[in-house]
Amino acid sequence: MFRATLSFLFSLTFLTLLPAQSPVKALVGGTLIDGYGGAPIQNSVVIIQGDRIKEVGTQGSVPIPANAEVISTEGMSVLPGLWDMHVHLMINGHSDYGYWDKTYPPLFRDVIMPSSAEQLLMAGVTSARDLGAPLEDILYVRDAINRGDLPGPTLYVSGPFIQKEPYPGTEAFRWGVDGADDARAKVRRLAEAGVDVIKLIDQDQMTMAEAKAVVDEAHKHGLKVVAHGHRPDEIRVGLAAGADNFEHTGLSSAPGYPEDVMQALRERTADMSQGPLYWTPTISVLWNYQHLVENPEILDNDSWHRGLPDSIVTDIRASIRRPGQLPYYQLTPLRIPTLRDKFEQLQSTGMVLMIGTDSGVPMTFHSQSTWNELDIWVNELGVAPLTAIKAATYWPAQFMGVADEVGTITPGKKADIIAVQGDVLRHIALLQRVDLIIKNGKHIK
């Protein structure tokens, strides 16, 4: 009896020491768009074990494990989780920055940023780059998401903007520089805190030594530099300093980029020893403005309410009740006719364009902005759907240096996968209602 009991206890102990078998999921039947830009795979099968993609193929060629949870994707487009390469979790569509920056910082960490993150995730954005926020708050939220304590996309963050002088009242998330040594010190402080990228703006107001110090110090710490491209001299200085990625379709209402800027961009893209030059046009925030003024019903979509208390929802709604009168957008009607030419100019240089939205700026909600950007690229600007999807999956992962982990549906990578009912290559706007969301192997929706 004693031996039997001892044997039983030994067996029980041995079994408890065995690693738990990772859950297995099988996505079966959909049209797979893997993120590389090639032809879709019909009748696809994607096997997920734990948080990883184990196998990819077609029905009949990939066996379905007996223990798998089978998720039918029949009639669906299956693609990598989307990236948005320009978001601001600290804001959520309110029209008055001065008021917002004075009123809501105490709620950034526990209410507003988590709300923004969850809205992005439920829109199918499984990775995002936040470009401008108070350092401790955004690092806290990023790390909480990574631990699984908060729902949201995997975040890559810059912390505060680096610029010549912060605007009054914004010092918590805009850091000024005074000389090259100070520029290096500010970047070093961000790097040591653990940011993923450096955000540089107004670099045309810096000395070249200061701008170069920002970029050189960032690169020394293995961080890429994302620079504003609002003005010709911002681009000129950013290029000379060695910035890796420019943001926005700028130059206000000017009809296009000056020829010397275009030539400098072409020369930079020709130098592959530096790797690709990236640009994030954030075009939808401007392109959609006039239509939104004339057709404001979309502002009543309650998807952007998720995670926000009624008081903040009411405040945001009141601030945008007259879309055509917002000071933020008064030049926009003059800018809209220039956008197509500028976008085509950028395309012509051979740069890598990536999907980013400036999500969070007035009337640009985290729950809607990413699909809007993709829709404009495809349906207004003539970008091939596979190319646009690659700009929201493959290329962002490459830029952030995590392409061995995410960005495509490939065996061995993390299982960040979304699916929508219908043919997304024919109707890209189907992405406004993502039906299936899997992040790190977990079935979110």
C-alpha positions in Angstrom: 0.0 0.0 0.0 2.8 2.3 0.9 4.6 1.6 -2.4 1.4 2.2 -4.4 0.9 5.5 -2.6 4.5 6.6 -3.2 4.3 5.6 -6.8 1.1 7.6 -7.2 2.6 10.7 -5.6 5.7 10.4 -7.7 3.6 10.2 -10.9 1.5 13.2 -9.8 4.6 15.2 -9.1 6.1 14.3 -12.5 3.0 15.3 -14.3 2.8 18.7 -12.6 6.4 19.3 -13.7 5.6 18.6 -17.4 5.1 21.8 -19.4 1.4 22.5 -20.2 0.7 21.9 -23.8 0.1 25.2 -25.7 -3.4 25.6 -27.1 -3.7 25.1 -30.8 -6.0 27.0 -33.1 -6.6 26.4 -36.8 -7.9 29.1 -39.1 -9.5 27.3 -42.0 -10.9 28.2 -45.3 -10.2 31.9 -45.9 -8.2 33.8 -48.5 -4.8 34.5 -47.0 -3.0 37.8 -47.6 0.3 37.1 -45.9 1.7 40.7 -46.0 4.6 40.1 -48.5 2.5 41.6 -51.3 2.3 38.4 -53.4 -0.8 36.5 -54.7 -3.3 35.6 -52.0 -3.6 31.9 -50.9 -7.1 30.5 -51.4 -8.7 28.0 -49.0 -5.9 28.7 -46.6 -5.0 27.0 -43.3 -3.1 28.7 -40.5 -2.1 26.7 -37.5 -1.4 28.6 -34.3 0.3 27.0 -31.3 0.5 29.2 -28.2 1.4 32.7 -29.4 3.2 31.5 -32.6 2.2 30.6 -36.1 3.2 27.0 -36.6 2.2 26.2 -40.2 0.7 28.0 -43.2 -0.7 26.3 -46.3 -3.9 25.2 -47.9 -6.7 22.8 -47.1 -5.6 19.3 -48.0 -1.9 20.1 -47.7 -1.8 21.1 -44.0 -3.3 18.6 -41.5 -5.5 20.0 -38.8 -4.3 18.8 -35.4 -6.8 16.7 -33.6 -6.7 19.0 -30.5 -7.1 22.2 -32.4 -9.8 24.8 -31.9 -11.0 25.1 -35.5 -12.0 28.7 -36.5 -13.7 28.9 -39.8 -12.6 31.7 -42.0 -14.7 30.7 -45.0 -15.7 33.7 -47.0 -13.1 35.9 -45.2 -9.9 37.7 -46.0 -7.2 36.8 -43.5 -4.3 39.1 -43.1 -1.6 40.2 -40.6 -2.7 42.4 -37.8 -2.5 46.0 -39.0 0.1 48.6 -37.9 -0.5 52.3 -37.5 2.8 54.1 -37.5 1.6 57.5 -36.2 -0.8 57.6 -33.3 -1.2 59.7 -30.2 -2.7 57.8 -27.3 -2.8 60.9 -25.1 -5.5 62.6 -27.2 -8.8 61.3 -28.5 -10.3 63.7 -31.1 -10.9 66.8 -29.0 -10.6 70.0 -30.9 -9.0 72.3 -28.3 -5.4 71.2 -27.5 -4.8 74.0 -25.0 -7.8 73.0 -23.0 -7.0 69.3 -23.3 -3.4 69.7 -22.2 -4.4 71.6 -19.1 -7.4 69.4 -18.1 -6.6 65.8 -18.8 -2.9 64.9 -18.0 -3.9 63.4 -14.7 -6.1 60.9 -16.6 -3.6 60.1 -19.4 -2.2 56.9 -17.8 -5.3 55.3 -16.2 -8.1 56.4 -18.5 -7.3 58.1 -21.8 -4.3 56.1 -23.0 -5.8 52.7 -22.2 -9.0 53.8 -23.9 -7.1 54.8 -27.0 -5.1 51.6 -27.0 -8.2 49.4 -26.7 -9.9 51.3 -29.5 -7.0 50.7 -31.8 -6.9 47.0 -31.0 -10.6 46.5 -31.6 -10.0 48.2 -35.0 -7.6 45.4 -36.0 -4.4 47.4 -35.1 -2.2 44.9 -33.3 1.0 47.1 -33.4 1.2 50.9 -33.3 3.9 53.6 -33.0 3.1 56.4 -30.5 4.9 59.6 -31.5 4.6 62.1 -28.7 3.5 61.7 -25.1 4.7 62.2 -21.5 7.5 59.7 -21.0 6.5 57.9 -17.8 2.9 57.6 -18.8 3.4 56.2 -22.2 6.1 53.8 -20.9 3.7 52.6 -18.2 0.9 51.9 -20.7 3.3 50.3 -23.2 4.6 47.9 -20.6 1.2 47.2 -19.1 0.0 46.1 -22.6 3.1 44.0 -23.1 2.5 42.2 -19.8 -1.1 41.5 -20.7 -2.5 43.8 -18.0 -4.2 46.1 -20.6 -5.8 45.4 -24.0 -4.1 47.2 -26.8 -1.7 46.9 -29.7 2.0 46.2 -29.1 3.3 49.7 -28.7 6.5 51.3 -29.9 6.9 54.7 -28.4 9.0 57.9 -28.6 8.0 59.6 -25.4 8.3 63.4 -25.7 9.0 65.2 -29.0 12.5 66.6 -29.3 12.4 70.2 -30.7 14.1 73.5 -30.3 11.7 75.1 -27.9 8.5 73.4 -26.4 5.3 75.3 -26.9 4.1 76.9 -23.7 2.2 74.4 -21.5 3.5 71.4 -23.3 6.8 70.8 -21.5 5.6 67.4 -20.2 5.7 65.9 -23.7 7.9 68.3 -25.7 11.5 68.7 -24.7 13.6 71.6 -26.0 17.3 71.5 -26.8 19.9 74.2 -26.1 23.1 73.3 -27.9 24.4 70.0 -29.3 25.5 68.7 -25.8 22.0 69.2 -24.5 20.5 67.6 -27.6 22.6 64.5 -26.9 21.7 64.5 -23.2 18.0 64.6 -24.0 18.2 61.7 -26.4 20.4 59.8 -24.0 17.8 60.2 -21.3 15.1 58.9 -23.5 17.2 56.0 -24.7 18.1 55.0 -21.1 14.4 55.2 -20.1 13.7 52.6 -22.8 11.9 54.3 -25.7 11.8 52.6 -29.1 12.3 55.5 -31.4 13.1 59.3 -31.3 10.6 61.9 -32.6 12.3 65.1 -34.0 10.2 68.1 -35.0 11.0 71.8 -35.9 14.5 70.7 -36.8 14.7 73.7 -39.1 14.7 75.9 -36.0 17.8 74.1 -34.6 21.4 74.6 -35.6 22.7 71.8 -37.8 24.9 70.8 -35.0 21.9 70.3 -32.7 19.9 68.3 -35.3 22.9 66.2 -36.1 23.5 65.5 -32.4 19.9 64.3 -32.0 20.2 61.8 -34.9 23.8 60.7 -34.1 23.0 60.1 -30.4 19.8 58.2 -31.3 21.7 56.0 -33.8 24.4 55.4 -31.2 21.8 53.8 -29.0 20.2 51.8 -31.8 17.2 54.1 -32.2 15.8 55.4 -35.4 14.7 59.0 -35.8 11.3 60.0 -37.1 11.2 63.6 -38.3 8.5 66.0 -39.2 8.3 67.0 -42.9 6.0 70.0 -42.6 8.3 72.6 -44.2 10.9 72.4 -46.9 13.7 73.3 -44.5 12.5 70.6 -42.0 13.1 68.1 -44.8 16.4 69.6 -45.9 17.8 69.6 -42.3 16.3 66.2 -41.5 18.0 64.7 -44.6 21.3 66.3 -43.9 21.2 65.1 -40.2 20.3 61.6 -41.3 16.7 61.1 -40.2 15.3 57.7 -41.0 11.6 58.5 -41.5 9.6 61.6 -42.3 6.0 62.3 -41.3 3.0 64.0 -42.9 2.1 65.4 -46.2 3.2 68.9 -45.4 4.1 72.3 -46.9 0.6 73.7 -46.0 -1.2 74.9 -49.1 1.9 75.0 -51.4 1.3 73.0 -54.5 4.2 70.6 -54.1 7.7 69.9 -52.8 10.5 72.1 -54.3 12.7 70.5 -56.9 15.8 70.7 -54.7 14.0 68.8 -52.0 12.9 66.2 -54.5 16.4 65.8 -55.8 17.7 65.4 -52.3 15.1 62.7 -51.6 16.0 60.9 -54.8 19.7 61.0 -54.0 19.0 59.6 -50.5 16.9 56.7 -51.8 19.6 56.0 -54.3 22.0 55.4 -51.5 21.1 51.9 -50.3 24.1 51.8 -48.0 21.8 53.7 -45.6 18.9 51.4 -46.1 15.5 52.5 -47.3 14.1 56.0 -46.6 10.6 55.9 -45.1 7.8 58.4 -45.2 4.4 58.3 -43.4 2.0 60.6 -45.3 -0.9 60.7 -42.7 -3.1 61.9 -45.5 -6.6 60.9 -44.4 -6.8 63.5 -41.6 -6.7 66.2 -44.3 -8.3 64.4 -47.2 -11.5 63.5 -45.4 -12.1 66.9 -43.7 -14.4 68.6 -46.2 -16.5 65.5 -46.6 -16.7 65.3 -42.8 -17.9 68.9 -42.5 -20.6 68.2 -45.1 -21.5 64.8 -43.7 -20.9 64.8 -39.9 -23.0 61.8 -39.1 -19.8 59.6 -38.7 -18.9 61.7 -35.7 -21.9 60.1 -33.9 -20.3 56.6 -34.3 -19.9 55.5 -30.7 -16.9 53.3 -31.4 -14.7 56.1 -30.1 -16.5 56.1 -26.8 -15.0 52.7 -25.7 -13.2 53.0 -22.4 -14.1 56.7 -21.9 -16.3 58.0 -19.1 -19.5 59.8 -20.2 -18.0 63.1 -19.0 -15.1 62.9 -21.4 -17.3 61.7 -24.3 -19.6 64.7 -23.7 -16.6 67.1 -23.6 -15.1 65.7 -26.9 -18.5 65.8 -28.6 -19.1 69.4 -27.6 -15.7 70.4 -28.9 -16.4 69.1 -32.4 -20.1 70.0 -32.7 -19.3 72.6 -35.5 -16.7 70.7 -37.6 -16.4 73.5 -40.2 -15.4 76.1 -37.6 -12.5 74.3 -35.9 -9.4 76.6 -36.0 -7.2 73.5 -36.5 -8.6 72.9 -40.0 -9.2 76.3 -41.5 -6.4 76.0 -44.0 -7.3 72.5 -44.9 -9.7 73.3 -47.8 -6.7 75.0 -49.5 -4.5 72.0 -48.8 -6.8 69.2 -50.0 -6.2 69.9 -53.8 -2.5 69.6 -53.3 -2.5 66.2 -51.6 -2.6 64.0 -54.6 0.3 65.7 -56.3 2.4 65.6 -53.1 1.6 61.9 -52.5 2.6 61.1 -56.1 5.8 63.1 -55.7 6.7 61.1 -52.7 5.9 57.9 -54.5 8.1 58.9 -57.4 11.3 59.2 -55.3 11.3 55.5 -54.5 10.8 55.9 -50.8 8.9 53.3 -48.7 5.6 54.7 -47.7 3.9 53.5 -44.6 0.4 53.7 -43.1 0.1 56.2 -40.3 -2.8 58.5 -39.4 -2.0 61.1 -36.7 -4.8 59.3 -34.8 -6.1 61.3 -31.9 -6.0 64.8 -33.5 -9.3 66.6 -33.8 -12.1 64.4 -35.2 -9.6 61.6 -36.0 -10.5 58.7 -33.8 -8.4 55.7 -32.9 -11.3 53.4 -33.7 -11.6 54.6 -37.3 -8.5 56.3 -38.6 -6.4 53.3 -39.8 -9.0 51.9 -42.2 -9.7 55.5 -43.5 -6.0 55.9 -44.4 -6.0 52.6 -46.3 -9.2 53.4 -48.0 -7.9 56.7 -49.4 -4.6 55.1 -50.6 -6.5 52.5 -52.5 -9.8 54.2 -53.7 -8.6 57.8 -54.1 -4.9 57.6 -54.8 -4.8 54.4 -56.8 -2.4 52.4 -54.7 -2.8 48.6 -55.3 -4.6 47.0 -52.3 -1.7 44.5 -51.7 0.8 47.4 -51.7 -1.3 49.3 -49.2 -1.7 46.3 -46.9 2.1 45.7 -47.1 2.5 49.4 -46.0 0.4 48.6 -42.9 2.1 45.2 -42.1 5.4 44.2 -43.7 7.2 47.6 -43.9 6.4 48.9 -40.4 7.8 45.7 -38.9 10.9 46.1 -41.0 11.3 49.7 -40.0 10.9 48.9 -36.3 13.4 46.0 -36.6 10.9 43.3 -35.5 10.2 41.7 -38.9 11.5 38.4 -37.5 8.6 38.5 -35.0 5.6 40.1 -36.7 4.4 41.8 -39.9 3.6 38.8 -42.0 1.8 35.5 -41.6 4.8 33.2 -41.5 5.6 30.1 -39.5 7.6 31.0 -36.4 6.3 34.5 -36.1 3.9 35.8 -33.5 0.2 35.1 -34.3 -1.1 38.7 -34.9 -3.8 38.0 -37.4 -7.1 39.6 -38.4 -9.9 38.6 -40.7 -12.9 40.3 -42.3 -15.9 38.9 -44.1 -15.6 39.5 -47.8 -12.9 40.3 -50.3 -10.7 43.0 -48.8 -8.7 43.3 -52.0 -11.9 44.4 -53.8 -13.4 46.4 -51.0 -10.7 47.7 -48.7 -13.3 49.6 -46.6 -14.3 46.2 -45.2 -11.5 46.9 -42.7 -13.8 49.3 -40.9 -15.5 46.2 -39.3 -12.8 43.7 -38.4 -14.6 40.4 -37.6 -11.7 38.3 -36.2 -8.7 39.6 -34.1 -6.0 37.4 -32.8 -3.0 39.0 -31.0 -0.1 37.0 -29.7 -2.2 33.9 -30.3 -5.0 35.1 -28.1 -8.5 35.3 -29.6 -9.5 38.9 -28.9 -12.6 39.1 -31.1 
